[in-house]
Amino acid sequence: AEFLSRSFPVRGLALKDLATRLQQKGPQENPDVIRQLLTDWAVTFELPDPGDLENGDLKYSYITCTVDTCAMWTLIHVVVAAVAARGATGSLLTIDGSALVNATKDEFPTVQECMSFVRTLVSAFLSCARCKENF
């Protein structure tokens, strides 16, 4: 979440808060503890409850996603594009809602950090063995 707060182009301060909450909570064996943490965080930042699978509110549905991994691939593409754009231009994005508001170029997420994030995300959340091999 800390990397996302610096790289994802929107809601950077909310993601920074999530990173802090997760770090303070530490490793957990009971997934319900993290689910509650995410619910509380979502309420604080007026986001849809990630645990509310029955919420049919179209405002929060993914327009182009039809399978479970679609949102993950969308996240990866947005993050990689944002990191690449900042790296190529040496400046913030035109509309940058990340936690980088007062950052210098040296504080921008690096390509190495981005690749580490992608590898971790793929290995932890992608269940398709063929996809993992090809990535």
DSSP file with accessible surface (Angstrom, degrees, kcal/mol):
  #  RESIDUE AA STRUCTURE BP1 BP2  ACC     N-H-->O    O-->H-N    N-H-->O    O-->H-N    TCO  KAPPA ALPHA  PHI   PSI    X-CA   Y-CA   Z-CA
    1    1 A A     >        0   0   44      0, 0.0     4,-2.1     0, 0.0    18,-0.2   0.000 360.0 360.0 360.0 -31.8    0.0    0.0    0.0
    2    2 A E  H  >  +     0   0   89      2,-0.2     4,-1.1     1,-0.2     5,-0.1   0.937 360.0  47.1 -65.3 -44.4    2.9    2.4    0.6
    3    3 A F  H >> S+     0   0   23      1,-0.2     4,-1.5     2,-0.2     3,-0.7   0.928 111.7  51.3 -61.5 -43.6    4.2    1.8   -2.9
    4    4 A L  H 3> S+     0   0   28      1,-0.2     4,-2.4     2,-0.2    -1,-0.2   0.875 102.4  59.9 -62.1 -35.9    0.7    2.4   -4.3
    5    5 A S  H 3< S+     0   0    0     -4,-2.1    94,-3.5     1,-0.2    95,-0.2   0.839 113.8  37.8 -62.0 -29.6    0.4    5.6   -2.3
    6    6 A R  H << S+     0   0   34     -4,-1.1    -1,-0.2    -3,-0.7    -2,-0.2   0.652 128.4  31.1 -93.4 -18.9    3.4    7.0   -4.2
    7    7 A S  H  < S+     0   0    0     -4,-1.5    -3,-0.2    -5,-0.1    -2,-0.2   0.788  91.5  88.5-112.4 -36.8    2.6    5.4   -7.6
    8    8 A F  S  < S-     0   0   48     -4,-2.4    91,-0.1    -5,-0.3     4,-0.1  -0.464  74.2-134.6 -68.8 133.5   -1.1    5.2   -8.1
    9    9 A P  S    S+     0   0   26      0, 0.0    88,-3.1     0, 0.0     2,-0.3   0.520  79.8  46.6 -75.1  -2.0   -2.3    8.4   -9.7
   10   10 A V  S    S+     0   0   75     87,-0.2    89,-0.1    86,-0.2     5,-0.1  -0.960 107.4  13.7-136.3 155.5   -5.4    8.9   -7.4
   11   11 A R     >  +     0   0  132     -2,-0.3     4,-2.3    87,-0.1     5,-0.2   0.810  66.1 156.3  55.3  38.7   -6.2    8.7   -3.7
   12   12 A G  H  > S+     0   0    0     85,-3.4     4,-2.4     1,-0.2    87,-0.2   0.888  70.5  50.5 -61.7 -40.4   -2.6    8.7   -2.6
   13   13 A L  H  > S+     0   0  121     84,-0.5     4,-2.1     2,-0.2    -1,-0.2   0.887 109.9  50.7 -69.3 -34.3   -3.3   10.0    0.8
   14   14 A A  H  > S+     0   0    5      2,-0.2     4,-2.2     1,-0.2    -2,-0.2   0.925 111.9  47.5 -66.2 -41.5   -5.9    7.3    1.4
   15   15 A L  H  X S+     0   0   22     -4,-2.3     4,-2.6     2,-0.2   -10,-0.2   0.871 109.3  53.7 -68.3 -34.4   -3.5    4.6    0.3
   16   16 A K  H  X S+     0   0   96     -4,-2.4     4,-2.2     2,-0.2    -1,-0.2   0.910 108.4  50.1 -64.3 -40.7   -0.8    6.1    2.6
   17   17 A D  H  X S+     0   0   51     -4,-2.1     4,-2.6     2,-0.2    -2,-0.2   0.916 109.7  50.9 -62.4 -41.6   -3.3    5.9    5.4
   18   18 A L  H  X S+     0   0   17     -4,-2.2     4,-2.8     1,-0.2     5,-0.2   0.923 108.3  52.1 -62.3 -43.0   -4.0    2.2    4.5
   19   19 A A  H  X S+     0   0   15     -4,-2.6     4,-2.5   -18,-0.2    -1,-0.2   0.917 110.4  48.3 -59.2 -42.9   -0.3    1.5    4.5
   20   20 A T  H  X S+     0   0   59     -4,-2.2     4,-2.6     2,-0.2    -2,-0.2   0.930 111.6  49.2 -63.5 -45.5    0.1    3.0    7.9
   21   21 A R  H  X S+     0   0   57     -4,-2.6     4,-2.1     1,-0.2    -2,-0.2   0.913 112.6  47.6 -61.1 -43.2   -2.9    1.0    9.3
   22   22 A L  H  X S+     0   0   58     -4,-2.8     4,-2.1     2,-0.2    -1,-0.2   0.914 112.3  49.3 -65.4 -41.1   -1.5   -2.3    7.8
   23   23 A Q  H  < S+     0   0  164     -4,-2.5    -2,-0.2    -5,-0.2    -1,-0.2   0.918 111.9  48.4 -64.8 -42.5    2.0   -1.6    9.2
   24   24 A Q  H  < S+     0   0  153     -4,-2.6    -1,-0.2     1,-0.2    -2,-0.2   0.874 112.0  49.6 -64.8 -36.5    0.6   -0.9   12.7
   25   25 A K  H  < S-     0   0   98     -4,-2.1    -1,-0.2    -5,-0.2    -2,-0.2   0.849  96.0-167.0 -72.0 -34.4   -1.6   -4.0   12.6
   26   26 A G     <  -     0   0   27     -4,-2.1    -1,-0.1    -5,-0.2    -2,-0.1  -0.068  42.2 -17.1  73.1-178.4    1.3   -6.2   11.6
   27   27 A P        -     0   0  137      0, 0.0     2,-0.4     0, 0.0    -4,-0.0  -0.300  68.3-162.8 -60.3 140.6    1.1   -9.8   10.3
   28   28 A Q        -     0   0   78      1,-0.1    -2,-0.1     3,-0.0    -3,-0.0  -0.979  25.7-165.8-129.9 139.5   -2.2  -11.5   11.0
   29   29 A E  S    S+     0   0  198     -2,-0.4    -1,-0.1     1,-0.1     3,-0.1   0.724  81.2  70.7 -89.2 -25.9   -3.2  -15.1   11.0
   30   30 A N    >>  -     0   0   78      1,-0.1     3,-1.5     2,-0.0     4,-0.8  -0.820  67.6-159.5 -96.3 111.7   -6.9  -14.3   11.0
   31   31 A P  H 3> S+     0   0   71      0, 0.0     4,-2.5     0, 0.0     5,-0.2   0.772  87.5  70.8 -62.5 -22.6   -8.1  -12.8    7.7
   32   32 A D  H 3> S+     0   0   97      1,-0.2     4,-2.3     2,-0.2     5,-0.2   0.828  91.4  58.9 -63.0 -30.0  -11.1  -11.3    9.4
   33   33 A V  H <> S+     0   0   42     -3,-1.5     4,-2.1     2,-0.2    -1,-0.2   0.935 109.9  42.0 -64.0 -44.3   -8.9   -8.8   11.2
   34   34 A I  H  X S+     0   0   47     -4,-0.8     4,-2.8     2,-0.2    -2,-0.2   0.892 111.3  55.7 -71.9 -37.5   -7.6   -7.5    7.8
   35   35 A R  H  X S+     0   0  137     -4,-2.5     4,-2.3     1,-0.2    -1,-0.2   0.929 110.2  46.1 -59.3 -43.0  -11.1   -7.5    6.3
   36   36 A Q  H  X S+     0   0  103     -4,-2.3     4,-2.9     2,-0.2     5,-0.2   0.908 110.3  53.1 -66.8 -40.0  -12.3   -5.4    9.2
   37   37 A L  H  X S+     0   0   14     -4,-2.1     4,-2.5     1,-0.2    -2,-0.2   0.935 110.7  47.3 -58.9 -44.8   -9.4   -3.1    8.8
   38   38 A L  H  X S+     0   0   51     -4,-2.8     4,-2.7     2,-0.2    -2,-0.2   0.898 111.6  50.5 -65.2 -39.3  -10.2   -2.6    5.1
   39   39 A T  H  X S+     0   0   27     -4,-2.3     4,-2.4    -5,-0.2    -2,-0.2   0.945 112.2  46.7 -63.3 -46.8  -13.9   -2.0    5.9
   40   40 A D  H  X S+     0   0   75     -4,-2.9     4,-2.3     1,-0.2    -2,-0.2   0.910 113.3  49.3 -61.3 -43.0  -13.0    0.6    8.5
   41   41 A W  H  X S+     0   0   28     -4,-2.5     4,-1.9    -5,-0.2    -1,-0.2   0.927 109.8  51.2 -62.3 -45.5  -10.5    2.3    6.0
   42   42 A A  H  <>S+     0   0    1     -4,-2.7     5,-3.2     1,-0.2    -2,-0.2   0.914 110.1  49.7 -60.4 -41.3  -13.1    2.3    3.2
   43   43 A V  H ><5S+     0   0  102     -4,-2.4     3,-1.5     1,-0.2    -1,-0.2   0.935 107.9  54.1 -63.5 -44.2  -15.6    4.0    5.5
   44   44 A T  H 3<5S+     0   0   79     -4,-2.3    -1,-0.2     1,-0.3    -2,-0.2   0.885 116.9  36.7 -57.1 -40.0  -13.1    6.6    6.6
   45   45 A F  T 3<5S-     0   0   57     -4,-1.9    -1,-0.3    -5,-0.1    -2,-0.2   0.202 113.0-114.4-103.1  16.4  -12.4    7.6    2.9
   46   46 A E  T < 5 +     0   0  165     -3,-1.5    -3,-0.2     1,-0.2    -4,-0.1   0.885  67.3 143.3  53.2  45.3  -15.9    7.1    1.7
   47   47 A L      < -     0   0   39     -5,-3.2    -1,-0.2    -6,-0.1    -2,-0.1  -0.754  60.6 -86.0-105.7 159.3  -15.0    4.2   -0.6
   48   48 A P        -     0   0   45      0, 0.0    -1,-0.1     0, 0.0    -5,-0.0  -0.374  51.9-100.4 -64.0 144.8  -17.2    1.2   -1.2
   49   49 A D    >   -     0   0   56      1,-0.2     3,-1.5    -7,-0.1     6,-0.2  -0.520  26.3-151.2 -67.5 117.0  -16.8   -1.6    1.4
   50   50 A P  T 3  S+     0   0   72      0, 0.0    -1,-0.2     0, 0.0   -11,-0.1   0.727  95.3  55.7 -65.5 -16.8  -14.5   -4.2   -0.2
   51   51 A G  T 3  S+     0   0   49    -16,-0.2     2,-1.5     1,-0.1     3,-0.1   0.551  82.0  93.8 -90.4  -6.5  -16.2   -6.8    1.9
   52   52 A D    X   +     0   0   71     -3,-1.5     3,-1.1     1,-0.2    -1,-0.1  -0.620  43.4 166.2 -90.6  84.6  -19.7   -6.0    0.7
   53   53 A L  T 3  S+     0   0  152     -2,-1.5    -1,-0.2     1,-0.2    -2,-0.0   0.659  72.1  61.4 -73.2 -14.9  -20.0   -8.5   -2.1
   54   54 A E  T 3  S+     0   0  171     -3,-0.1     2,-0.6     2,-0.0    -1,-0.2   0.526  72.2 116.1 -88.6  -6.4  -23.8   -7.9   -2.3
   55   55 A N    <   -     0   0   70     -3,-1.1     5,-0.0    -6,-0.2    -3,-0.0  -0.503  39.9-178.7 -69.0 112.6  -23.4   -4.3   -3.2
   56   56 A G        +     0   0   65     -2,-0.6     2,-0.4     5,-0.0    -1,-0.2   0.180  26.9 143.4 -97.9  17.7  -24.9   -3.9   -6.6
   57   57 A D    >   -     0   0   75      1,-0.2     3,-1.6     3,-0.1     4,-0.2  -0.427  41.9-154.1 -63.6 113.5  -24.2   -0.2   -6.9
   58   58 A L  G >  S+     0   0  143     -2,-0.4     3,-1.2     1,-0.3    -1,-0.2   0.737  86.6  76.5 -63.6 -21.1  -23.2    0.4  -10.6
   59   59 A K  G 3  S+     0   0  158      1,-0.3    -1,-0.3     3,-0.0    -2,-0.1   0.822 103.6  37.0 -57.8 -30.3  -21.2    3.4   -9.6
   60   60 A Y  G <  S+     0   0   88     -3,-1.6    -1,-0.3     2,-0.1    -2,-0.2   0.284  91.5 112.2-109.0   9.8  -18.5    1.1   -8.3
   61   61 A S  S <  S-     0   0   61     -3,-1.2     2,-0.7    -4,-0.2    -5,-0.0  -0.495  73.7-111.1 -82.1 156.4  -18.6   -1.7  -10.9
   62   62 A Y        -     0   0  158      1,-0.2     3,-0.1    -2,-0.1    -1,-0.1  -0.770  23.3-156.9 -88.7 117.9  -15.8   -2.3  -13.3
   63   63 A I  S    S+     0   0  165     -2,-0.7    -1,-0.2     1,-0.2    -3,-0.0   0.905  89.6  28.5 -63.9 -42.3  -16.9   -1.3  -16.8
   64   64 A T  S    S+     0   0  111      6,-0.0     2,-0.4     2,-0.0    -1,-0.2   0.526  98.2 100.7 -99.8  -5.8  -14.5   -3.5  -18.7
   65   65 A C        +     0   0   27     -3,-0.1    -3,-0.1     1,-0.1     3,-0.1  -0.686  27.6 157.6 -89.6 132.0  -13.8   -6.3  -16.2
   66   66 A T        +     0   0  135     -2,-0.4     2,-0.3     1,-0.1    -1,-0.1   0.462  63.7  49.0-124.3 -10.2  -15.6   -9.6  -16.7
   67   67 A V  S >  S-     0   0   87      1,-0.1     3,-1.4     0, 0.0     4,-0.5  -0.886  88.1-105.7-129.6 163.3  -13.2  -11.9  -14.7
   68   68 A D  T 3  S+     0   0  164     -2,-0.3     4,-0.5     1,-0.3     3,-0.4   0.821 115.9  50.4 -57.7 -36.1  -11.7  -11.8  -11.2
   69   69 A T  T 3> S+     0   0   47      1,-0.2     4,-2.4     2,-0.1    -1,-0.3   0.623  86.5  87.3 -82.8  -8.1   -8.2  -11.0  -12.4
   70   70 A C  H <> S+     0   0   25     -3,-1.4     4,-2.5     1,-0.2    -1,-0.2   0.907  87.6  49.4 -59.3 -45.2   -9.2   -8.1  -14.6
   71   71 A A  H  > S+     0   0   30     -4,-0.5     4,-2.5    -3,-0.4    -1,-0.2   0.886 110.5  52.2 -63.3 -35.9   -9.1   -5.5  -11.8
   72   72 A M  H  > S+     0   0   22     -4,-0.5     4,-2.5     2,-0.2    -2,-0.2   0.938 110.7  46.2 -65.8 -44.5   -5.6   -6.7  -10.9
   73   73 A W  H  X S+     0   0   62     -4,-2.4     4,-2.6     2,-0.2    -2,-0.2   0.890 111.7  52.2 -66.3 -36.2   -4.3   -6.4  -14.4
   74   74 A T  H  X S+     0   0   62     -4,-2.5     4,-2.6    -5,-0.2     5,-0.2   0.935 109.5  49.7 -63.1 -44.7   -5.9   -2.9  -14.6
   75   75 A L  H  X S+     0   0   46     -4,-2.5     4,-2.6     1,-0.2     5,-0.2   0.938 111.0  49.5 -57.8 -47.5   -4.1   -1.9  -11.4
   76   76 A I  H  X S+     0   0    7     -4,-2.5     4,-2.8     1,-0.2     5,-0.3   0.940 112.2  47.4 -59.6 -46.8   -0.8   -3.2  -12.8
   77   77 A H  H  X S+     0   0  125     -4,-2.6     4,-2.5     1,-0.2     5,-0.2   0.915 112.7  48.0 -64.7 -41.3   -1.2   -1.3  -16.0
   78   78 A V  H  X S+     0   0   52     -4,-2.6     4,-2.4     2,-0.2    -1,-0.2   0.937 114.6  46.2 -64.5 -44.9   -2.2    2.0  -14.4
   79   79 A V  H  X S+     0   0    0     -4,-2.6     4,-2.7    -5,-0.2     5,-0.2   0.945 113.9  47.3 -64.5 -46.6    0.7    1.8  -11.9
   80   80 A V  H  X S+     0   0   57     -4,-2.8     4,-2.6    -5,-0.2     5,-0.2   0.927 113.4  48.6 -62.6 -42.8    3.3    0.9  -14.5
   81   81 A A  H  X S+     0   0   59     -4,-2.5     4,-2.7    -5,-0.3    -1,-0.2   0.909 112.4  48.6 -63.8 -41.5    2.1    3.6  -16.8
   82   82 A A  H  X S+     0   0    5     -4,-2.4     4,-2.3    -5,-0.2     5,-0.2   0.922 113.0  46.7 -65.9 -43.3    2.2    6.2  -14.0
   83   83 A V  H  X S+     0   0    6     -4,-2.7     4,-2.5     2,-0.2    -2,-0.2   0.932 114.4  48.1 -64.3 -43.0    5.7    5.2  -12.9
   84   84 A A  H  X S+     0   0   56     -4,-2.6     4,-2.9    -5,-0.2     5,-0.2   0.917 111.2  50.1 -64.9 -42.3    6.9    5.3  -16.5
   85   85 A A  H  X S+     0   0   37     -4,-2.7     4,-2.1     2,-0.2     6,-0.3   0.922 113.0  45.4 -64.6 -43.1    5.3    8.7  -17.2
   86   86 A R  H  X S+     0   0    1     -4,-2.3     4,-2.4     1,-0.2     5,-0.5   0.909 115.2  48.5 -65.0 -41.6    6.9   10.3  -14.1
   87   87 A G  H  < S+     0   0   51     -4,-2.5    -2,-0.2    -5,-0.2    -1,-0.2   0.902 113.1  46.8 -65.2 -40.2   10.2    8.7  -14.9
   88   88 A A  H  < S+     0   0   91     -4,-2.9    -1,-0.2    -5,-0.2    -2,-0.2   0.870 123.9  31.8 -71.2 -36.0   10.2    9.8  -18.5
   89   89 A T  H  < S-     0   0   90     -4,-2.1    -2,-0.2     2,-0.2    -1,-0.2   0.687  93.7-135.8 -95.7 -21.4    9.2   13.4  -17.8
   90   90 A G  S  < S+     0   0   23     -4,-2.4     2,-0.3     1,-0.3    -3,-0.2   0.697  74.3  88.1  72.7  17.1   10.8   13.9  -14.4
   91   91 A S  S    S-     0   0   59     -5,-0.5    -1,-0.3    -6,-0.3    -2,-0.2  -0.917  84.7 -85.3-141.0 168.8    7.7   15.5  -13.2
   92   92 A L        -     0   0   58     -2,-0.3    -1,-0.0     1,-0.1     4,-0.0  -0.233  55.4 -90.8 -66.7 162.7    4.3   14.7  -11.6
   93   93 A L    >   -     0   0   43      1,-0.1     3,-0.5     2,-0.1    -1,-0.1  -0.330  40.0-106.5 -69.4 158.0    1.4   13.7  -13.7
   94   94 A T  T 3  S+     0   0  154      1,-0.3     2,-0.6    -3,-0.1    -1,-0.1   0.932 119.1  23.7 -53.7 -49.2   -0.9   16.5  -14.9
   95   95 A I  T 3  S+     0   0  145      2,-0.0     2,-0.7   -85,-0.0    -1,-0.3  -0.879  87.1 175.2-117.1  93.8   -3.5   15.5  -12.4
   96   96 A D    <   +     0   0   30     -2,-0.6   -86,-0.2    -3,-0.5   -88,-0.0  -0.890  17.9 169.6-110.9 108.3   -1.6   13.6   -9.8
   97   97 A G        +     0   0   32    -88,-3.1   -85,-3.4    -2,-0.7   -84,-0.5   0.128  44.7 115.2 -99.2  17.7   -3.5   12.5   -6.7
   98   98 A S  S >  S-     0   0    2    -89,-0.3     3,-0.6   -87,-0.2   -92,-0.2  -0.209  86.3-100.0 -76.3 178.5   -0.7   10.3   -5.4
   99   99 A A  T 3  S+     0   0   28    -94,-3.5     3,-0.3   -87,-0.2   -93,-0.2   0.277 105.7  90.2 -82.1  13.6    1.1   11.0   -2.2
  100  100 A L  T >   +     0   0    5    -95,-0.2     3,-2.7     1,-0.2    -1,-0.2   0.256  44.3 125.1 -92.8  13.2    4.0   12.6   -4.2
  101  101 A V  T <  S+     0   0   87     -3,-0.6    -1,-0.2     1,-0.3    -9,-0.1   0.836  87.0  22.6 -46.1 -46.4    2.5   16.1   -4.1
  102  102 A N  T 3  S+     0   0  156     -3,-0.3    -1,-0.3     2,-0.0    -2,-0.1   0.143  99.5 127.6-108.5  22.0    5.6   17.8   -2.6
  103  103 A A    <   -     0   0   25     -3,-2.7     2,-0.2     1,-0.1   -11,-0.1  -0.382  52.7-132.8 -81.8 154.5    8.1   15.2   -3.8
  104  104 A T    >   -     0   0   77     -2,-0.1     3,-2.1     1,-0.1     4,-0.5  -0.592  35.6 -99.2 -94.2 166.8   11.3   15.7   -5.7
  105  105 A K  G >  S+     0   0  133      1,-0.3     3,-1.4    -2,-0.2   -15,-0.1   0.853 123.0  61.9 -54.4 -35.3   12.2   13.6   -8.7
  106  106 A D  G 3  S+     0   0  154      1,-0.3    -1,-0.3     4,-0.0     4,-0.1   0.694 100.5  54.3 -66.2 -19.4   14.5   11.5   -6.5
  107  107 A E  G <  S+     0   0  103     -3,-2.1    -1,-0.3    -7,-0.1    -2,-0.2   0.493  82.1 112.6 -93.5  -4.8   11.5   10.5   -4.4
  108  108 A F  S <  S-     0   0   17     -3,-1.4  -101,-0.1    -4,-0.5   -25,-0.0  -0.346  83.2 -92.9 -64.8 147.8    9.5    9.1   -7.4
  109  109 A P        -     0   0    9      0, 0.0     2,-0.2     0, 0.0    -1,-0.1  -0.362  46.6-130.8 -59.2 140.6    8.9    5.4   -7.4
  110  110 A T     >  -     0   0   60      1,-0.1     4,-2.3    -3,-0.1     5,-0.1  -0.486  16.6-112.8 -92.4 164.7   11.6    3.6   -9.4
  111  111 A V  H  > S+     0   0   95      1,-0.2     4,-2.8     2,-0.2     5,-0.2   0.903 119.6  54.8 -60.6 -39.0   11.3    1.0  -12.2
  112  112 A Q  H  > S+     0   0  140      1,-0.2     4,-2.2     2,-0.2    -1,-0.2   0.914 108.5  47.1 -63.0 -43.9   12.9   -1.5   -9.8
  113  113 A E  H  > S+     0   0   69      2,-0.2     4,-2.4     1,-0.2    -1,-0.2   0.904 112.5  51.2 -61.9 -40.7   10.3   -0.8   -7.1
  114  114 A C  H  X S+     0   0    5     -4,-2.3     4,-2.6     2,-0.2    -2,-0.2   0.926 110.0  47.7 -63.9 -45.9    7.5   -1.1   -9.7
  115  115 A M  H  X S+     0   0   70     -4,-2.8     4,-2.8     1,-0.2     5,-0.2   0.896 111.1  51.6 -64.3 -38.6    8.8   -4.4  -11.0
  116  116 A S  H  X S+     0   0   65     -4,-2.2     4,-2.5    -5,-0.2    -1,-0.2   0.926 110.1  49.7 -62.7 -42.7    9.1   -5.7   -7.5
  117  117 A F  H  X S+     0   0   35     -4,-2.4     4,-2.8     2,-0.2    -2,-0.2   0.941 112.2  47.4 -59.7 -47.7    5.5   -4.6   -6.8
  118  118 A V  H  X S+     0   0    3     -4,-2.6     4,-2.9     1,-0.2     5,-0.2   0.938 112.5  48.6 -62.4 -46.3    4.2   -6.3  -10.0
  119  119 A R  H  X S+     0   0  150     -4,-2.8     4,-2.6     1,-0.2     5,-0.2   0.918 113.4  47.4 -61.1 -42.8    6.1   -9.6   -9.2
  120  120 A T  H  X S+     0   0   83     -4,-2.5     4,-2.4    -5,-0.2     5,-0.3   0.936 113.0  48.5 -64.3 -45.1    4.8   -9.6   -5.6
  121  121 A L  H  X S+     0   0   21     -4,-2.8     4,-2.6    -5,-0.2     5,-0.5   0.936 114.0  46.3 -61.4 -45.9    1.2   -8.9   -6.8
  122  122 A V  H  X S+     0   0    8     -4,-2.9     4,-1.9    -5,-0.2    -2,-0.2   0.942 115.3  45.3 -64.2 -46.2    1.4  -11.6   -9.5
  123  123 A S  H  < S+     0   0   74     -4,-2.6    -1,-0.2    -5,-0.2    -2,-0.2   0.866 120.0  40.7 -69.2 -31.2    2.9  -14.3   -7.2
  124  124 A A  H  < S+     0   0   64     -4,-2.4    -1,-0.2    -5,-0.2    -2,-0.2   0.838 130.0  20.2 -85.8 -33.1    0.5  -13.5   -4.3
  125  125 A F  H  < S+     0   0  148     -4,-2.6     2,-0.6    -5,-0.3    -3,-0.2   0.580  96.3  90.2-118.9 -13.4   -2.8  -13.0   -6.1
  126  126 A L     <  -     0   0    3     -4,-1.9     6,-0.0    -5,-0.5    -1,-0.0  -0.788  45.8-176.4 -91.3 121.6   -2.7  -14.6   -9.5
  127  127 A S        +     0   0  115     -2,-0.6     2,-0.7     4,-0.0    -1,-0.1   0.620  52.1 101.7 -93.1 -11.6   -3.8  -18.2   -9.4
  128  128 A C     >  -     0   0   51      1,-0.2     4,-2.4     2,-0.1     5,-0.2  -0.609  56.4-160.5 -79.1 113.3   -3.2  -19.2  -13.0
  129  129 A A  H  > S+     0   0   66     -2,-0.7     4,-2.4     1,-0.2     5,-0.2   0.899  91.5  52.4 -61.9 -40.8    0.0  -21.2  -13.1
  130  130 A R  H  > S+     0   0  190      1,-0.2     4,-2.2     2,-0.2    -1,-0.2   0.912 110.0  48.7 -62.7 -41.9    0.5  -20.5  -16.9
  131  131 A C  H  > S+     0   0   48      1,-0.2     4,-1.3     2,-0.2    -1,-0.2   0.916 110.7  50.6 -63.8 -43.3    0.1  -16.8  -16.3
  132  132 A K  H  < S+     0   0   88     -4,-2.4     3,-0.3     1,-0.2    -2,-0.2   0.914 110.6  49.6 -61.1 -42.5    2.6  -16.8  -13.5
  133  133 A E  H  < S+     0   0  158     -4,-2.4    -1,-0.2     1,-0.2    -2,-0.2   0.917 112.3  47.1 -61.5 -44.8    5.1  -18.7  -15.6
  134  134 A N  H  <        0   0  124     -4,-2.2    -1,-0.2     1,-0.2    -2,-0.2   0.671 360.0 360.0 -73.8 -18.4    4.7  -16.3  -18.5
  135  135 A F     <        0   0  111     -4,-1.3    -1,-0.2    -3,-0.3    -2,-0.2   0.701 360.0 360.0 -90.4 360.0    5.1  -13.3  -16.2
